[in-house]
Structures are given as C-alpha cells and as structure tokens.
Amino acid sequence: VEYTRTVHDKGLNTMQNNQIDTVKLFTDYVHKVEAGKKFPEITREAKISSLGIDSLGMMEIIGCFEDDLGIVIPDEKLATIQTVGDIERVVLAQMSSKINN
C-alpha cells in the first residue's frame, strides 16, 4: 500500500497491524509543534481543548498529518474535531478515500 511506504520513508515507525497509529503520530506532532510544554498522557479520549493546544497549534498539527501522509483534510472535517479520537477518525477516513481513488 502506497501510504505505508510513505510513512516508512519518512521514518515514521508508527505502523501497528497495518494501521497507522494516529495517536502516536498526534503525540509526536504535539511535542514538535508545542516544544517545551509538558503534556499528560495523550489518549483517544483526550479533548484537544484540555491539552492546551490553541487553534494555530492545531492547524500546524493537521498540516503535519497532511504533509507526512499525503492527505488533505477539508475544513468542514476540521470543525468536527474535538478529541484525539476525532482526529484519528478524520485522518483514517481521508487515508481510505485516498487509497480508494
């Protein structure tokens, strides 16, 4: 699968059972974008607002997903994101759409 190769080519060793570990990617991106900040354990249930990530930081994190995975997340999907699990749902849907097209 092409997206698997892209992820591995970028050194993103996040594959588990042929699925992208979006929570791990999100955690890595948070630490990259919000360098120096301390965060609690990031889980699928974690609310973005409770992590202290502002809208600019969130846009940078979304940009990391788009760049590294070769996807585009439409603005209307961004409005639905409240938790890390929501990001996972949106990213995996966009990945699936990319593969099926």
Biopython code that builds the backbone (N, CA, C, O; Angstrom):
import numpy as np
from Bio.PDB.StructureBuilder import StructureBuilder

atoms = [
    (1, "VAL", "N", (0.849, -1.172, 0.000)),
    (1, "VAL", "CA", (0.000, 0.000, 0.000)),
    (1, "VAL", "C", (0.892, 1.232, 0.000)),
    (1, "VAL", "O", (1.836, 1.319, 0.785)),
    (2, "GLU", "N", (0.599, 2.174, -0.870)),
    (2, "GLU", "CA", (1.448, 3.343, -1.044)),
    (2, "GLU", "C", (1.614, 4.168, 0.219)),
    (2, "GLU", "O", (2.731, 4.588, 0.521)),
    (3, "TYR", "N", (0.544, 4.417, 0.970)),
    (3, "TYR", "CA", (0.684, 5.261, 2.152)),
    (3, "TYR", "C", (1.595, 4.615, 3.182)),
    (3, "TYR", "O", (2.267, 5.321, 3.934)),
    (4, "THR", "N", (1.634, 3.281, 3.234)),
    (4, "THR", "CA", (2.541, 2.594, 4.152)),
    (4, "THR", "C", (3.976, 2.924, 3.790)),
    (4, "THR", "O", (4.791, 3.200, 4.670)),
    (5, "ARG", "N", (4.291, 2.898, 2.510)),
    (5, "ARG", "CA", (5.642, 3.206, 2.053)),
    (5, "ARG", "C", (5.996, 4.647, 2.401)),
    (5, "ARG", "O", (7.105, 4.914, 2.864)),
    (6, "THR", "N", (5.078, 5.573, 2.188)),
    (6, "THR", "CA", (5.320, 6.979, 2.509)),
    (6, "THR", "C", (5.640, 7.147, 3.983)),
    (6, "THR", "O", (6.590, 7.843, 4.340)),
    (7, "VAL", "N", (4.859, 6.519, 4.831)),
    (7, "VAL", "CA", (5.073, 6.629, 6.276)),
    (7, "VAL", "C", (6.444, 6.080, 6.638)),
    (7, "VAL", "O", (7.178, 6.706, 7.403)),
    (8, "HIS", "N", (6.801, 4.915, 6.097)),
    (8, "HIS", "CA", (8.100, 4.338, 6.416)),
    (8, "HIS", "C", (9.245, 5.158, 5.824)),
    (8, "HIS", "O", (10.292, 5.294, 6.457)),
    (9, "ASP", "N", (9.065, 5.705, 4.625)),
    (9, "ASP", "CA", (10.109, 6.526, 4.006)),
    (9, "ASP", "C", (10.413, 7.758, 4.849)),
    (9, "ASP", "O", (11.553, 8.221, 4.869)),
    (10, "LYS", "N", (9.441, 8.281, 5.526)),
    (10, "LYS", "CA", (9.652, 9.461, 6.356)),
    (10, "LYS", "C", (10.154, 9.100, 7.744)),
    (10, "LYS", "O", (10.335, 9.977, 8.589)),
    (11, "GLY", "N", (10.381, 7.814, 7.983)),
    (11, "GLY", "CA", (10.893, 7.404, 9.277)),
    (11, "GLY", "C", (9.852, 7.399, 10.363)),
    (11, "GLY", "O", (10.189, 7.393, 11.546)),
    (12, "LEU", "N", (8.584, 7.403, 9.982)),
    (12, "LEU", "CA", (7.512, 7.403, 10.962)),
    (12, "LEU", "C", (7.154, 5.957, 11.275)),
    (12, "LEU", "O", (6.241, 5.391, 10.675)),
    (13, "ASN", "N", (7.856, 5.384, 12.189)),
    (13, "ASN", "CA", (7.656, 3.981, 12.529)),
    (13, "ASN", "C", (6.425, 3.858, 13.416)),
    (13, "ASN", "O", (6.536, 3.642, 14.623)),
    (14, "THR", "N", (5.257, 3.995, 12.811)),
    (14, "THR", "CA", (4.015, 4.047, 13.584)),
    (14, "THR", "C", (3.013, 2.999, 13.146)),
    (14, "THR", "O", (1.831, 3.091, 13.478)),
    (15, "MET", "N", (3.467, 2.014, 12.413)),
    (15, "MET", "CA", (2.540, 1.012, 11.909)),
    (15, "MET", "C", (2.291, -0.063, 12.962)),
    (15, "MET", "O", (3.229, -0.573, 13.576)),
    (16, "GLN", "N", (1.040, -0.396, 13.160)),
    (16, "GLN", "CA", (0.645, -1.493, 14.031)),
    (16, "GLN", "C", (-0.467, -2.245, 13.323)),
    (16, "GLN", "O", (-1.530, -1.687, 13.050)),
    (17, "ASN", "N", (-0.218, -3.513, 13.027)),
    (17, "ASN", "CA", (-1.215, -4.329, 12.334)),
    (17, "ASN", "C", (-1.698, -3.652, 11.048)),
    (17, "ASN", "O", (-2.893, -3.631, 10.753)),
    (18, "ASN", "N", (-0.746, -3.102, 10.292)),
    (18, "ASN", "CA", (-1.032, -2.431, 9.024)),
    (18, "ASN", "C", (-1.958, -1.227, 9.167)),
    (18, "ASN", "O", (-2.594, -0.823, 8.193)),
    (19, "GLN", "N", (-2.043, -0.655, 10.345)),
    (19, "GLN", "CA", (-2.803, 0.558, 10.568)),
    (19, "GLN", "C", (-1.842, 1.638, 11.054)),
    (19, "GLN", "O", (-0.868, 1.343, 11.747)),
    (20, "ILE", "N", (-2.112, 2.855, 10.701)),
    (20, "ILE", "CA", (-1.296, 3.948, 11.181)),
    (20, "ILE", "C", (-1.719, 4.273, 12.605)),
    (20, "ILE", "O", (-2.907, 4.426, 12.890)),
    (21, "ASP", "N", (-0.750, 4.375, 13.486)),
    (21, "ASP", "CA", (-1.030, 4.717, 14.880)),
    (21, "ASP", "C", (-1.162, 6.231, 14.960)),
    (21, "ASP", "O", (-0.193, 6.940, 15.231)),
    (22, "THR", "N", (-2.377, 6.711, 14.721)),
    (22, "THR", "CA", (-2.604, 8.152, 14.671)),
    (22, "THR", "C", (-2.423, 8.820, 16.027)),
    (22, "THR", "O", (-2.058, 9.994, 16.089)),
    (23, "VAL", "N", (-2.672, 8.097, 17.109)),
    (23, "VAL", "CA", (-2.473, 8.680, 18.435)),
    (23, "VAL", "C", (-0.993, 8.932, 18.660)),
    (23, "VAL", "O", (-0.617, 9.972, 19.201)),
    (24, "LYS", "N", (-0.143, 7.987, 18.250)),
    (24, "LYS", "CA", (1.311, 8.181, 18.379)),
    (24, "LYS", "C", (1.761, 9.338, 17.486)),
    (24, "LYS", "O", (2.537, 10.192, 17.915)),
    (25, "LEU", "N", (1.279, 9.364, 16.259)),
    (25, "LEU", "CA", (1.639, 10.483, 15.370)),
    (25, "LEU", "C", (1.195, 11.808, 15.976)),
    (25, "LEU", "O", (1.966, 12.767, 16.001)),
    (26, "PHE", "N", (-0.048, 11.870, 16.467)),
    (26, "PHE", "CA", (-0.546, 13.093, 17.077)),
    (26, "PHE", "C", (0.354, 13.508, 18.233)),
    (26, "PHE", "O", (0.718, 14.679, 18.349)),
    (27, "THR", "N", (0.715, 12.556, 19.087)),
    (27, "THR", "CA", (1.585, 12.845, 20.227)),
    (27, "THR", "C", (2.931, 13.387, 19.754)),
    (27, "THR", "O", (3.439, 14.361, 20.310)),
    (28, "ASP", "N", (3.506, 12.764, 18.734)),
    (28, "ASP", "CA", (4.785, 13.243, 18.187)),
    (28, "ASP", "C", (4.648, 14.663, 17.640)),
    (28, "ASP", "O", (5.509, 15.510, 17.873)),
    (29, "TYR", "N", (3.566, 14.916, 16.913)),
    (29, "TYR", "CA", (3.351, 16.248, 16.338)),
    (29, "TYR", "C", (3.127, 17.297, 17.428)),
    (29, "TYR", "O", (3.611, 18.424, 17.318)),
    (30, "VAL", "N", (2.400, 16.930, 18.469)),
    (30, "VAL", "CA", (2.170, 17.864, 19.573)),
    (30, "VAL", "C", (3.499, 18.273, 20.189)),
    (30, "VAL", "O", (3.732, 19.456, 20.438)),
    (31, "HIS", "N", (4.361, 17.311, 20.433)),
    (31, "HIS", "CA", (5.656, 17.620, 21.043)),
    (31, "HIS", "C", (6.549, 18.425, 20.088)),
    (31, "HIS", "O", (7.385, 19.210, 20.534)),
    (32, "LYS", "N", (6.372, 18.231, 18.794)),
    (32, "LYS", "CA", (7.127, 19.007, 17.802)),
    (32, "LYS", "C", (6.613, 20.452, 17.737)),
    (32, "LYS", "O", (7.402, 21.396, 17.766)),
    (33, "VAL", "N", (5.305, 20.615, 17.651)),
    (33, "VAL", "CA", (4.685, 21.935, 17.496)),
    (33, "VAL", "C", (4.712, 22.726, 18.797)),
    (33, "VAL", "O", (4.944, 23.935, 18.793)),
    (34, "GLU", "N", (4.479, 22.047, 19.890)),
    (34, "GLU", "CA", (4.404, 22.698, 21.194)),
    (34, "GLU", "C", (5.656, 22.361, 22.022)),
    (34, "GLU", "O", (5.558, 22.009, 23.197)),
    (35, "ALA", "N", (6.814, 22.474, 21.397)),
    (35, "ALA", "CA", (8.077, 22.105, 22.040)),
    (35, "ALA", "C", (8.249, 22.814, 23.380)),
    (35, "ALA", "O", (7.993, 24.012, 23.509)),
    (36, "GLY", "N", (8.684, 22.051, 24.360)),
    (36, "GLY", "CA", (8.940, 22.616, 25.673)),
    (36, "GLY", "C", (7.772, 22.523, 26.641)),
    (36, "GLY", "O", (7.966, 22.646, 27.851)),
    (37, "LYS", "N", (6.570, 22.308, 26.136)),
    (37, "LYS", "CA", (5.405, 22.165, 27.005)),
    (37, "LYS", "C", (5.318, 20.737, 27.521)),
    (37, "LYS", "O", (5.724, 19.794, 26.843)),
    (38, "LYS", "N", (4.794, 20.593, 28.708)),
    (38, "LYS", "CA", (4.542, 19.270, 29.285)),
    (38, "LYS", "C", (3.081, 18.904, 29.034)),
    (38, "LYS", "O", (2.186, 19.740, 29.163)),
    (39, "PHE", "N", (2.860, 17.658, 28.678)),
    (39, "PHE", "CA", (1.511, 17.174, 28.402)),
    (39, "PHE", "C", (1.246, 15.907, 29.193)),
    (39, "PHE", "O", (2.159, 15.116, 29.429)),
    (40, "PRO", "N", (-0.011, 15.709, 29.608)),
    (40, "PRO", "CA", (-0.356, 14.426, 30.222)),
    (40, "PRO", "C", (-0.328, 13.352, 29.136)),
    (40, "PRO", "O", (-0.125, 13.657, 27.961)),
    (41, "GLU", "N", (-0.529, 12.114, 29.526)),
    (41, "GLU", "CA", (-0.607, 11.050, 28.522)),
    (41, "GLU", "C", (-1.740, 11.384, 27.548)),
    (41, "GLU", "O", (-2.848, 11.732, 27.957)),
    (42, "ILE", "N", (-1.442, 11.271, 26.273)),
    (42, "ILE", "CA", (-2.429, 11.598, 25.249)),
    (42, "ILE", "C", (-3.119, 10.314, 24.819)),
    (42, "ILE", "O", (-2.476, 9.368, 24.364)),
    (43, "THR", "N", (-4.435, 10.296, 24.968)),
    (43, "THR", "CA", (-5.247, 9.140, 24.613)),
    (43, "THR", "C", (-6.285, 9.542, 23.574)),
    (43, "THR", "O", (-6.463, 10.728, 23.295)),
    (44, "ARG", "N", (-6.962, 8.569, 23.007)),
    (44, "ARG", "CA", (-8.020, 8.846, 22.030)),
    (44, "ARG", "C", (-9.139, 9.700, 22.632)),
    (44, "ARG", "O", (-9.774, 10.495, 21.939)),
    (45, "GLU", "N", (-9.365, 9.522, 23.921)),
    (45, "GLU", "CA", (-10.464, 10.230, 24.584)),
    (45, "GLU", "C", (-10.113, 11.663, 24.968)),
    (45, "GLU", "O", (-10.996, 12.441, 25.327)),
    (46, "ALA", "N", (-8.827, 12.018, 24.896)),
    (46, "ALA", "CA", (-8.387, 13.351, 25.335)),
    (46, "ALA", "C", (-9.015, 14.442, 24.473)),
    (46, "ALA", "O", (-8.991, 14.385, 23.244)),
    (47, "LYS", "N", (-9.574, 15.434, 25.154)),
    (47, "LYS", "CA", (-10.130, 16.594, 24.443)),
    (47, "LYS", "C", (-8.977, 17.523, 24.071)),
    (47, "LYS", "O", (-8.095, 17.797, 24.885)),
    (48, "ILE", "N", (-8.999, 17.995, 22.841)),
    (48, "ILE", "CA", (-7.950, 18.894, 22.345)),
    (48, "ILE", "C", (-7.861, 20.121, 23.242)),
    (48, "ILE", "O", (-6.767, 20.577, 23.575)),
    (49, "SER", "N", (-9.013, 20.653, 23.630)),
    (49, "SER", "CA", (-9.022, 21.867, 24.458)),
    (49, "SER", "C", (-8.357, 21.622, 25.817)),
    (49, "SER", "O", (-7.726, 22.526, 26.364)),
    (50, "SER", "N", (-8.490, 20.424, 26.360)),
    (50, "SER", "CA", (-7.879, 20.141, 27.667)),
    (50, "SER", "C", (-6.366, 19.970, 27.579)),
    (50, "SER", "O", (-5.676, 20.010, 28.598)),
    (51, "LEU", "N", (-5.849, 19.780, 26.373)),
    (51, "LEU", "CA", (-4.401, 19.647, 26.186)),
    (51, "LEU", "C", (-3.706, 21.004, 26.087)),
    (51, "LEU", "O", (-2.477, 21.082, 26.108)),
    (52, "GLY", "N", (-4.501, 22.074, 25.978)),
    (52, "GLY", "CA", (-3.915, 23.412, 25.907)),
    (52, "GLY", "C", (-3.340, 23.753, 24.543)),
    (52, "GLY", "O", (-2.441, 24.587, 24.431)),
    (53, "ILE", "N", (-3.860, 23.109, 23.510)),
    (53, "ILE", "CA", (-3.396, 23.378, 22.146)),
    (53, "ILE", "C", (-4.322, 24.424, 21.537)),
    (53, "ILE", "O", (-5.534, 24.221, 21.452)),
    (54, "ASP", "N", (-3.740, 25.544, 21.115)),
    (54, "ASP", "CA", (-4.572, 26.596, 20.530)),
    (54, "ASP", "C", (-4.850, 26.290, 19.057)),
    (54, "ASP", "O", (-4.340, 25.311, 18.513)),
    (55, "SER", "N", (-5.654, 27.126, 18.426)),
    (55, "SER", "CA", (-6.064, 26.866, 17.041)),
    (55, "SER", "C", (-4.881, 26.901, 16.079)),
    (55, "SER", "O", (-4.846, 26.121, 15.127)),
    (56, "LEU", "N", (-3.921, 27.779, 16.304)),
    (56, "LEU", "CA", (-2.747, 27.812, 15.438)),
    (56, "LEU", "C", (-1.940, 26.523, 15.580)),
    (56, "LEU", "O", (-1.503, 25.945, 14.585)),
    (57, "GLY", "N", (-1.747, 26.079, 16.816)),
    (57, "GLY", "CA", (-1.041, 24.822, 17.050)),
    (57, "GLY", "C", (-1.761, 23.656, 16.405)),
    (57, "GLY", "O", (-1.131, 22.764, 15.837)),
    (58, "MET", "N", (-3.084, 23.665, 16.493)),
    (58, "MET", "CA", (-3.869, 22.585, 15.895)),
    (58, "MET", "C", (-3.719, 22.580, 14.379)),
    (58, "MET", "O", (-3.616, 21.518, 13.765)),
    (59, "MET", "N", (-3.705, 23.765, 13.775)),
    (59, "MET", "CA", (-3.518, 23.839, 12.319)),
    (59, "MET", "C", (-2.140, 23.313, 11.926)),
    (59, "MET", "O", (-2.002, 22.653, 10.896)),
    (60, "GLU", "N", (-1.127, 23.597, 12.730)),
    (60, "GLU", "CA", (0.212, 23.067, 12.441)),
    (60, "GLU", "C", (0.231, 21.545, 12.558)),
    (60, "GLU", "O", (0.868, 20.868, 11.750)),
    (61, "ILE", "N", (-0.458, 21.010, 13.550)),
    (61, "ILE", "CA", (-0.522, 19.558, 13.730)),
    (61, "ILE", "C", (-1.252, 18.909, 12.549)),
    (61, "ILE", "O", (-0.808, 17.886, 12.026)),
    (62, "ILE", "N", (-2.361, 19.504, 12.138)),
    (62, "ILE", "CA", (-3.096, 18.993, 10.975)),
    (62, "ILE", "C", (-2.206, 19.042, 9.742)),
    (62, "ILE", "O", (-2.210, 18.115, 8.933)),
    (63, "GLY", "N", (-1.444, 20.121, 9.596)),
    (63, "GLY", "CA", (-0.509, 20.237, 8.467)),
    (63, "GLY", "C", (0.531, 19.132, 8.477)),
    (63, "GLY", "O", (0.924, 18.643, 7.418)),
    (64, "CYS", "N", (0.980, 18.734, 9.652)),
    (64, "CYS", "CA", (1.941, 17.620, 9.761)),
    (64, "CYS", "C", (1.310, 16.330, 9.240)),
    (64, "CYS", "O", (1.938, 15.597, 8.475)),
    (65, "PHE", "N", (0.069, 16.051, 9.652)),
    (65, "PHE", "CA", (-0.624, 14.862, 9.146)),
    (65, "PHE", "C", (-0.739, 14.920, 7.625)),
    (65, "PHE", "O", (-0.458, 13.940, 6.935)),
    (66, "GLU", "N", (-1.153, 16.071, 7.113)),
    (66, "GLU", "CA", (-1.340, 16.206, 5.665)),
    (66, "GLU", "C", (-0.030, 16.009, 4.915)),
    (66, "GLU", "O", (0.018, 15.281, 3.923)),
    (67, "ASP", "N", (1.023, 16.649, 5.384)),
    (67, "ASP", "CA", (2.320, 16.550, 4.704)),
    (67, "ASP", "C", (2.900, 15.144, 4.768)),
    (67, "ASP", "O", (3.346, 14.604, 3.756)),
    (68, "ASP", "N", (2.894, 14.558, 5.951)),
    (68, "ASP", "CA", (3.536, 13.258, 6.130)),
    (68, "ASP", "C", (2.740, 12.108, 5.530)),
    (68, "ASP", "O", (3.322, 11.107, 5.113)),
    (69, "LEU", "N", (1.423, 12.237, 5.482)),
    (69, "LEU", "CA", (0.590, 11.147, 4.982)),
    (69, "LEU", "C", (0.049, 11.396, 3.582)),
    (69, "LEU", "O", (-0.605, 10.531, 3.000)),
    (70, "GLY", "N", (0.319, 12.574, 3.046)),
    (70, "GLY", "CA", (-0.121, 12.873, 1.688)),
    (70, "GLY", "C", (-1.633, 12.961, 1.550)),
    (70, "GLY", "O", (-2.201, 12.529, 0.547)),
    (71, "ILE", "N", (-2.281, 13.525, 2.564)),
    (71, "ILE", "CA", (-3.738, 13.673, 2.531)),
    (71, "ILE", "C", (-4.100, 15.148, 2.652)),
    (71, "ILE", "O", (-3.259, 15.987, 2.974)),
    (72, "VAL", "N", (-5.355, 15.439, 2.391)),
    (72, "VAL", "CA", (-5.889, 16.777, 2.612)),
    (72, "VAL", "C", (-7.119, 16.614, 3.498)),
    (72, "VAL", "O", (-8.014, 15.823, 3.204)),
    (73, "ILE", "N", (-7.146, 17.371, 4.580)),
    (73, "ILE", "CA", (-8.284, 17.323, 5.487)),
    (73, "ILE", "C", (-9.130, 18.565, 5.233)),
    (73, "ILE", "O", (-8.702, 19.679, 5.538)),
    (74, "PRO", "N", (-10.330, 18.385, 4.674)),
    (74, "PRO", "CA", (-11.192, 19.527, 4.342)),
    (74, "PRO", "C", (-11.607, 20.311, 5.591)),
    (74, "PRO", "O", (-11.740, 19.752, 6.679)),
    (75, "ASP", "N", (-11.804, 21.597, 5.409)),
    (75, "ASP", "CA", (-12.193, 22.475, 6.517)),
    (75, "ASP", "C", (-13.433, 21.986, 7.245)),
    (75, "ASP", "O", (-13.506, 22.073, 8.471)),
    (76, "GLU", "N", (-14.419, 21.467, 6.497)),
    (76, "GLU", "CA", (-15.643, 21.010, 7.166)),
    (76, "GLU", "C", (-15.379, 19.826, 8.099)),
    (76, "GLU", "O", (-16.113, 19.628, 9.067)),
    (77, "LYS", "N", (-14.346, 19.046, 7.818)),
    (77, "LYS", "CA", (-13.962, 17.947, 8.716)),
    (77, "LYS", "C", (-13.253, 18.497, 9.959)),
    (77, "LYS", "O", (-13.403, 17.953, 11.053)),
    (78, "LEU", "N", (-12.489, 19.567, 9.788)),
    (78, "LEU", "CA", (-11.769, 20.161, 10.923)),
    (78, "LEU", "C", (-12.738, 20.636, 11.998)),
    (78, "LEU", "O", (-12.442, 20.560, 13.191)),
    (79, "ALA", "N", (-13.888, 21.120, 11.569)),
    (79, "ALA", "CA", (-14.879, 21.644, 12.514)),
    (79, "ALA", "C", (-15.442, 20.552, 13.422)),
    (79, "ALA", "O", (-16.009, 20.854, 14.472)),
    (80, "THR", "N", (-15.291, 19.289, 13.029)),
    (80, "THR", "CA", (-15.847, 18.184, 13.819)),
    (80, "THR", "C", (-14.860, 17.648, 14.853)),
    (80, "THR", "O", (-15.218, 16.788, 15.658)),
    (81, "ILE", "N", (-13.634, 18.139, 14.841)),
    (81, "ILE", "CA", (-12.588, 17.588, 15.712)),
    (81, "ILE", "C", (-12.644, 18.217, 17.096)),
    (81, "ILE", "O", (-12.485, 19.426, 17.260)),
    (82, "GLN", "N", (-12.874, 17.360, 18.088)),
    (82, "GLN", "CA", (-12.861, 17.806, 19.485)),
    (82, "GLN", "C", (-11.917, 16.961, 20.332)),
    (82, "GLN", "O", (-11.386, 17.433, 21.338)),
    (83, "THR", "N", (-11.709, 15.698, 19.919)),
    (83, "THR", "CA", (-10.847, 14.786, 20.674)),
    (83, "THR", "C", (-9.773, 14.208, 19.760)),
    (83, "THR", "O", (-9.836, 14.347, 18.538)),
    (84, "VAL", "N", (-8.800, 13.565, 20.364)),
    (84, "VAL", "CA", (-7.762, 12.885, 19.585)),
    (84, "VAL", "C", (-8.404, 11.768, 18.753)),
    (84, "VAL", "O", (-7.978, 11.512, 17.627)),
    (85, "GLY", "N", (-9.408, 11.117, 19.296)),
    (85, "GLY", "CA", (-10.135, 10.091, 18.544)),
    (85, "GLY", "C", (-10.809, 10.654, 17.307)),
    (85, "GLY", "O", (-10.899, 9.974, 16.285)),
    (86, "ASP", "N", (-11.286, 11.892, 17.391)),
    (86, "ASP", "CA", (-11.883, 12.545, 16.218)),
    (86, "ASP", "C", (-10.836, 12.751, 15.134)),
    (86, "ASP", "O", (-11.116, 12.570, 13.949)),
    (87, "ILE", "N", (-9.636, 13.128, 15.540)),
    (87, "ILE", "CA", (-8.551, 13.294, 14.564)),
    (87, "ILE", "C", (-8.267, 11.956, 13.894)),
    (87, "ILE", "O", (-8.104, 11.877, 12.677)),
    (88, "GLU", "N", (-8.210, 10.914, 14.703)),
    (88, "GLU", "CA", (-7.965, 9.580, 14.158)),
    (88, "GLU", "C", (-9.025, 9.225, 13.118)),
    (88, "GLU", "O", (-8.699, 8.762, 12.026)),
    (89, "ARG", "N", (-10.280, 9.441, 13.458)),
    (89, "ARG", "CA", (-11.385, 9.125, 12.549)),
    (89, "ARG", "C", (-11.250, 9.879, 11.223)),
    (89, "ARG", "O", (-11.404, 9.296, 10.150)),
    (90, "VAL", "N", (-10.962, 11.171, 11.310)),
    (90, "VAL", "CA", (-10.847, 12.007, 10.111)),
    (90, "VAL", "C", (-9.632, 11.596, 9.277)),
    (90, "VAL", "O", (-9.732, 11.470, 8.057)),
    (91, "VAL", "N", (-8.502, 11.389, 9.922)),
    (91, "VAL", "CA", (-7.276, 11.009, 9.197)),
    (91, "VAL", "C", (-7.473, 9.666, 8.501)),
    (91, "VAL", "O", (-7.142, 9.528, 7.323)),
    (92, "LEU", "N", (-8.007, 8.677, 9.215)),
    (92, "LEU", "CA", (-8.197, 7.359, 8.612)),
    (92, "LEU", "C", (-9.211, 7.404, 7.473)),
    (92, "LEU", "O", (-9.064, 6.684, 6.485)),
    (93, "ALA", "N", (-10.237, 8.241, 7.600)),
    (93, "ALA", "CA", (-11.216, 8.391, 6.512)),
    (93, "ALA", "C", (-10.554, 8.989, 5.276)),
    (93, "ALA", "O", (-10.816, 8.555, 4.154)),
    (94, "GLN", "N", (-9.700, 9.982, 5.482)),
    (94, "GLN", "CA", (-9.003, 10.603, 4.347)),
    (94, "GLN", "C", (-8.005, 9.627, 3.725)),
    (94, "GLN", "O", (-7.828, 9.615, 2.507)),
    (95, "MET", "N", (-7.355, 8.813, 4.555)),
    (95, "MET", "CA", (-6.427, 7.802, 4.039)),
    (95, "MET", "C", (-7.196, 6.786, 3.196)),
    (95, "MET", "O", (-6.750, 6.407, 2.114)),
    (96, "SER", "N", (-8.342, 6.352, 3.692)),
    (96, "SER", "CA", (-9.165, 5.379, 2.980)),
    (96, "SER", "C", (-9.639, 5.956, 1.659)),
    (96, "SER", "O", (-9.622, 5.275, 0.634)),
    (97, "SER", "N", (-10.059, 7.207, 1.684)),
    (97, "SER", "CA", (-10.506, 7.880, 0.475)),
    (97, "SER", "C", (-9.378, 7.973, -0.546)),
    (97, "SER", "O", (-9.601, 7.794, -1.743)),
    (98, "LYS", "N", (-8.179, 8.252, -0.074)),
    (98, "LYS", "CA", (-7.013, 8.352, -0.957)),
    (98, "LYS", "C", (-6.710, 7.008, -1.611)),
    (98, "LYS", "O", (-6.410, 6.945, -2.803)),
    (99, "ILE", "N", (-6.789, 5.946, -0.834)),
    (99, "ILE", "CA", (-6.486, 4.608, -1.347)),
    (99, "ILE", "C", (-7.532, 4.167, -2.362)),
    (99, "ILE", "O", (-7.202, 3.529, -3.362)),
    (100, "ASN", "N", (-8.781, 4.504, -2.108)),
    (100, "ASN", "CA", (-9.880, 4.065, -2.981)),
    (100, "ASN", "C", (-10.011, 4.893, -4.250)),
    (100, "ASN", "O", (-10.778, 4.533, -5.143)),
    (101, "ASN", "N", (-9.283, 5.985, -4.344)),
    (101, "ASN", "CA", (-9.364, 6.841, -5.556)),
    (101, "ASN", "C", (-8.199, 6.649, -6.457)),
    (101, "ASN", "O", (-8.118, 7.288, -7.506)),
]
sb = StructureBuilder()
sb.init_structure("model")
sb.init_model(0)
sb.init_chain("A")
sb.init_seg("    ")
for serial, (resi, resn, name, xyz) in enumerate(atoms, 1):
    if name == "N":
        sb.init_residue(resn, " ", resi, " ")
    sb.init_atom(name, np.array(xyz, "f"), 0.0, 1.0, " ", f" {name:<3s}", serial, name[0])
structure = sb.get_structure()
